[in-house]
Amino acid sequence: MPTIETDEHKALRAAVAALGKRHGRTYDREQLWSEAAKLGYLGVNLPEEYGGGGGGISELSIVLEELGAAGCPLLMMVVSPAICGTVIARFGTDAQKQEWLPALADGTRTMAFGITEPDAGSNSHRITTTARRDGDTGDWLLTGRKVFVSGVDIADATLIVGRTEDSRTGSLKPCLFIVPREATGFGRRQIDMELNAVEKQFELTLDDVRLPADALVGDEDAGLLQLFAGLNPERVMTAAFAIGMGRYALSKAVEYARDRTVWNAPIGAHQAIAHPLAQAHIDLELARLMMQKAAHLYDVGDDIGAGEAANMAKYAAGEACVKAVDQAVHTLGGNGLTREFGLASLITAARVARIAPVSREMILNYVSHQTLGLPKSY
């Protein structure tokens, strides 16, 4: 795989960085989303025939990382173009592609993604949201609950992970359904979060939500293949989100360490300040390399290799982000907790990369079992 970015990637990174700099930390989400869409950044990973840029997760992760590094990350990029757009592009019907991909690419429509449930946690095999056929109409009836679903209030529809019964075995298998925001029986409740984010979190209830037969995305029997087609990009994009946030915090700390003078010298001249910041930079750069590897493997169609690399990238980026934010706040001392410098809110936000969409412990379980061949612990 390439270890050095192409000239096109460098140009994309520079252009998005300039956009992010114009908006900054006090950005307006709708305005930035609209401008990023008009410039082609939101759909850079989607097929050209549907109005996208014809690139992949490699390009989309650059966009999110650079916006994050400028202090204005767009969380719904992880969900709408990366997860939902990718799944529909790979497995959707022609009609689903025509309906959704151009609108996702130009930013006029967005999609949320619902997989996590209150009682299932990281165990996707315990998902209880089920879909059954209405024998008279052929419609689907979807029933269940979801939790920690981002941006449902601003999304036109939510891609819901449910389960259907396999007619051959009788066992339940995962399937994906497009649920319009205003569908009858589709309820939402905003979760009161201490996380200071523009995008809100919701708990969803689905009470016999009636969906047409064509609400099913892809093959009913494909199961996990289609699900992980969306989850691997989600991990890569979460890594991009974390790396961008870490870079933003680190840049603020470096700027402060250059300017803040105590005992006739900038505090950045002292190794106790300089070395931890240098280490944070190294950790972020290493995490980015793994993220680039994961994105490359996914874009060339190596789903198995991408799964391993995406988990590692998400783990490395989450750890690097938390450490970078912590060190940035520590560098500023009391100023690191003031609204003026805007770093304190990142303490909570940084931990999201350790927790979601999969915890660091579950990634360690995956690597120890799948990569190292150790006995499974769960």
WOZI-V535850 format. One record per run of one state. SS is the DSSP state (A for helix, B for strand, O for the rest). FROM is the first residue (numbers start at 1). TO is the last residue. If there is no record, write none. Layout:
ss->SS from->FROM to->TO
ss->SS from->FROM to->TO
This chain:
ss->O from->1 to->6
ss->A from->7 to->23
ss->O from->24 to->28
ss->A from->29 to->38
ss->O from->39 to->47
ss->A from->48 to->50
ss->O from->51 to->56
ss->A from->57 to->69
ss->O from->70 to->75
ss->A from->76 to->91
ss->O from->92 to->93
ss->A from->94 to->106
ss->O from->107 to->110
ss->B from->111 to->114
ss->O from->115 to->123
ss->A from->124 to->126
ss->O from->127 to->129
ss->B from->130 to->133
ss->O from->134 to->139
ss->B from->140 to->150
ss->O from->151 to->156
ss->B from->157 to->165
ss->O from->166 to->171
ss->B from->172 to->180
ss->O from->181 to->185
ss->B from->186 to->190
ss->O from->191 to->200
ss->B from->201 to->211
ss->O from->212 to->212
ss->A from->213 to->215
ss->B from->216 to->217
ss->O from->218 to->223
ss->A from->224 to->259
ss->O from->260 to->260
ss->B from->261 to->262
ss->O from->263 to->264
ss->B from->265 to->266
ss->A from->267 to->269
ss->O from->270 to->270
ss->A from->271 to->299
ss->O from->300 to->302
ss->A from->303 to->337
ss->O from->338 to->343
ss->A from->344 to->355
ss->O from->356 to->359
ss->A from->360 to->371
ss->O from->372 to->378
